């Protein structure tokens, strides 16, 4: 009987421990909306984490469309976490209220509402797994943006994102389309040892300081057309398995193939 009690206690403890490792995106959102910094390590986050719904929203209306901007005003730190739902810092709602996921598809901006979120403090998503979509289109990262060691199972959208401090993307695995088109990197941009399994889009990207792609592997299309490397780039031991386009870019001079 004593053995059975100990076994049941151990099983209950293991179940409780497992349950503690799951956190709802809603709980995290509520803390951020109350201006509380969040820090998680080794948890599973369930549901969609939508930064665009914060209560500090500012609305800009133009003829035929509406833009809503929110700001994450506290540090957000996620290490070794798994995001089960979408991580949303950008979305577009049609007039009927449905959300359109936008990656490499251009849509008519007439009608509907666009939402985007900026990050005023450090945004850390280190060694995390994004099992669904991640949208950071139009986001401004005022402090460090750290996605090092993470895995994006679906499309990762950083189109038009602005990085005012270091942008750390080392040792990342992009399993699907990685969209950095028109992204603006004001400080260090580190893409060392990254695996791009699908289309890597850096068209029109602006790199103010030297960017590091050393040891990375582009398994399909690598698009650097019109990209501006103002302080040089490192492509040392970088593999291009598919096509690569540096047309109208000053980046080709840094590549030895």
N, C-alpha and C positions, 0 to 999 in steps of 0.2 A: 504493500500500500504506500509505503514511504517512497519507494522507487517511482511508482506511478505518479505521485504528487510532484516529485522533483522533475519528472519528464514533462508533465503538463505545465509546470512553472516555466521550464526552459522553453517549451514551445510557445507559451504565451508571451514570454519576453522577446523571443525572436520575431514573433508576429508584430508585437508592439514596436520593436525597433524598425522593422520594415515599414510599418505604417508611418512612423515619424519621418521617414526619408521621402515621403511624398508631400508636396506642398502645392496648393492650388494657385494658379496664376492670379486669381481674384484676390487672394490674401496679399500677394506681393504688390499688386496694383494699388490696393487700399493703403498700404504702408507708404508707397511712393506719393500717393495723392495727399497724404497727411504730412508730407515733407520729412519722412523718416528714411534714412539711408538703409539700404538692404544689402545683406551679405549672406550668401549661401554656398555651402561646399558639399558636394556629393549627394544632392537631392534630385528627385524626379519631380519636374514641374508639370502639372496637368492643366489642360485648358489653354486657351489662347491668351498670351500676354500682350495686351494692347496698350501701348504707351500713348496712342493718339486720343484716348478718351479722358485724359486728365482734366480736372476741373479748371485749370488755369488757361484754358483755351483762348486764343485770340482769333477773331473772325475777319476775313477780308473778302469783300464781295465785289465782283466785277460783272460786267454784262454777260449773262449766260452761265456763270459758274461761281462757285464759292470755295474759298480756301480756309481751312482751319489748322492753326499751328498750336501745338502744346510744347511745354518745356519740362524735361526731367531735371529738377533743380537739386537733386541729391545724388551722391555716388551710388552706383549700382554695381555690385560685385557678385559674379557667379563663377564658381570654379568647380570643375568636375561634375557639372550638372547636365541633366538630360531634359530637353524641352520637348514634350509630347505634342503640343499644339503649335500653332503659328506664333512667331515673335514679330509683332507688328509695330513699326514706327512709321509706316506709310500705308495708306489705303485710299482707294477711290470708290465712292458710293455712287451708283447710278441713280437716276431720278426715282426709280422704283425701290431704292433702298438696298439693293443687292451689292455685295462687294466684288470688285473686279481685281484679280491678281494681275499685276502688270510687271513684266520682266522685259523681254525683248520685243513685246508687242506695243506698237504705238497706237494710241486711241484718240479719237476726236475729243477735245476738251470742252466742247459745247455741252452744257447741262451737267448736272451732278455736282458732287462735292469731293474735294481732295483733302486728306488729312495727313499731317506729318508731325514728327516729334524731334526736337533737338535735345542734346545732352549737355548740360552746363558743367557737370563734374565728371570725374573718371567713369568710363563705361567699360567694365571688365567682363568678358565672356570667355574665360580661359579654360582650355581643355573641356569644352562643352560639346554636346551632341545636339544638333538641331534636326529633329526627325521630320519636321514639316517645313513650311515656308519661312523665310526670314526676310523682312522688307525694311530697309533703312534708306529708301530713296528720299532725297532732299534733306536728310538729317545733317545737322551741323554738330560735330563733336568738338566742344571747346577745350576739353582736356584730353588725356590719353584715351585712345580707343584700343583695347587689347582683346583680340580674338585668337591669340596664339594657341596652337595645339588643338583647335576645335575641328569638328566634322560637320559639314553641311550636306545632309542627305538629299535635299531638294534645292531648288534654285535660290541663290543668295543675291539679293538686290541692293546694291550700294550706289546705284546710278544717281548722279548729281550730289552725292554726299561730300561734305567738306570736313576735312580733318585739320584742325588748327594746331594740334600738338602731335606727338608720335602716334603712328598707326601701326600696330603690331599684328601681323598676319602670319607669323612663322609657323612652320610645321602643320599647316592646315590641309584638310582634304575637302576639296570641292567635288562632290559626286555629280553635280548637275551644273547648269549654267551659272557662271560667276560674273555678275554684271557690275563693273566699275566704270562704265561709260560716263564721261564728263566729270568724274570724281576729281577733287582738288585736294592735294596733299601739301600743306604748308610746311610741315616739318618732316622728320624721318619716316619713311615708309619701308617696312621690312616684310618682304614676301619670300624669305629664305626657306628652302626645303618644303615648298608647297606643291601639292599634287592637284593639278587641274584635269579632271577626268573628262570634262565636257568643254564647251565653248568658254574661253576666257576673254572677256571683252573689256579692254582698256582704251578703247577708241576715245580720242579727245581728252584723255586724262592728263592732269597737270601735276608734275612733280617738281616742287621748288628745291628740295634737297636731294642728295643722291639716294636712289632707290635700290634695294637689294633683292634680286631674284636668284641669287646664287644657289645652285643645287636643286632648283625647282624643276618640275616636269610638266610640260603641256602636252597632254595626250591627244587633243584634237585641235581645233582652230585657236590660234593666239592672235588677237587683233589689237595692234598698237598704232593703228592708222591715226595720224594727226596728233599722237601723244607727244607731250613736251617734256623732255628730260633736261631741266635747267642746270642741274649740277652733276649730271652723269648717272650711270647705272651700272650695276654689276650683274652680268649674266654668266658668271664663271660656273662651269660644269652644269649649265642649264640644258635640259633636253627638250627639243621640239619634235615630237613624234608626228604631228600633223602640220598643217599649213601655218605660216606666220606672216603677218602683214605689218610692215613698218612704213608704208607709203605715207609721204608727207610728214614723217616723224624724224626727229634727230636721234632716235634710239638705236637704229641699225648699226651705227658706228661702234657701239659697245658690245656687239654680239660677234663672237668668233665661232664659226661652225665648221 
